[in-house]
Amino acid sequence: MKAETSYRIRLLDGLAQALEKKRYREITLADIAAAARVSRRTFYEHFQNKDDCLLALADHTSKGMMVAVLEASSTTKVWSVLVRDITQAYLFFIESKPHLMRALYIDLAALGESGVQMRRKVAEQFAVFLQKQVEQQRAHDSTLQSLSLLMSMALVAGINELILYELTEKDNGSLMALAPTAEELIHRVAAGQQ
């Protein structure tokens, strides 16, 4: 089982490496297998096809991103510092993997229903995290308003649209430049401001 998991991770890393050199639609199974240093047969033991591998990579990457965001969070931080730290951790993680994140933001959506479901799953994971952060902070800050799941999803979606805009419309721009806007959006919504 350990070797099986190891091969699966190697294949996910192989796809991520291939994305550094080619756009997703140009990547072949041979590219992924070569980068992972495994056979095509091994690829098919773990994934049905390239799109299945991309879906698994999206799930795997979101878990890594959540770890980065959790490491930036703390119940001892005041709200403004917490918002700054988790926003910067989120944006830095994305900015550190530009080719991979471009594929996850753009090519994942092109996979149809399975891609949409994966994007929704990842967005909901971060929305629930944001909801919990607000609830924990409300114990110390009565100016904060509870966030419904839908409102939290809207926040995450809005920030992700800003990221998508930067990834597709701007060249060589830093995603970290979005931090003040994302932070202000979170503050306004959590404070119940229009």
Residue pairs with C-beta under 8 A, 6 or more apart in sequence:
4 45
4 46
7 36
7 38
7 42
7 45
7 46
8 46
8 56
9 60
10 36
10 37
10 38
11 32
11 33
11 36
11 38
11 42
11 43
11 46
11 47
11 53
12 53
12 56
12 57
12 60
13 35
13 36
14 31
14 32
14 33
14 34
14 35
14 36
14 37
14 38
15 27
15 32
15 35
15 50
15 53
15 54
15 57
16 57
16 61
16 97
16 100
17 35
18 27
18 31
18 32
18 35
19 27
19 99
19 100
19 102
19 103
20 99
20 100
21 31
22 31
23 103
23 107
24 54
24 103
24 106
24 107
25 107
27 50
28 50
29 40
29 43
29 49
29 50
30 40
32 43
32 50
32 53
33 39
33 40
33 42
33 43
36 42
36 43
43 53
46 53
47 53
47 56
51 111
51 114
54 103
54 104
54 107
54 108
54 111
55 108
55 111
55 114
55 115
55 118
57 100
57 104
58 104
58 108
58 118
58 119
58 122
59 118
59 121
59 122
61 97
61 100
61 101
61 104
62 121
62 122
62 125
64 93
65 90
65 93
65 94
66 125
66 126
66 129
68 89
68 90
68 92
68 93
69 86
69 89
69 90
69 93
69 126
69 129
70 129
71 89
72 85
72 86
72 88
72 89
73 82
73 85
73 86
73 133
74 82
75 136
77 85
78 140
78 141
79 137
79 140
79 141
79 144
79 190
80 187
82 133
82 137
83 183
83 186
83 187
84 179
84 183
86 133
87 179
87 182
87 183
87 186
88 176
88 179
90 126
90 159
91 163
91 175
91 176
91 178
91 179
91 182
92 175
92 176
94 101
94 163
94 175
95 101
95 174
95 175
95 176
98 167
101 163
101 167
102 167
102 168
105 160
105 163
105 164
105 167
106 164
106 167
106 168
107 115
108 115
108 118
108 119
109 115
109 116
109 119
111 118
123 153
123 156
123 157
123 160
124 149
124 153
126 156
127 149
127 152
127 153
127 155
127 156
128 149
128 152
130 147
130 152
130 155
130 156
130 186
131 147
131 148
131 149
131 152
134 144
134 145
134 146
134 147
134 152
134 190
135 146
137 144
138 144
138 146
143 191
144 190
144 191
145 189
145 190
145 191
145 192
147 155
147 189
147 190
151 189
154 189
155 185
155 186
155 189
158 185
159 178
159 182
159 185
162 178
162 181
162 182
163 175
163 178
166 173
166 175
166 177
166 178
167 175
187 193
188 194
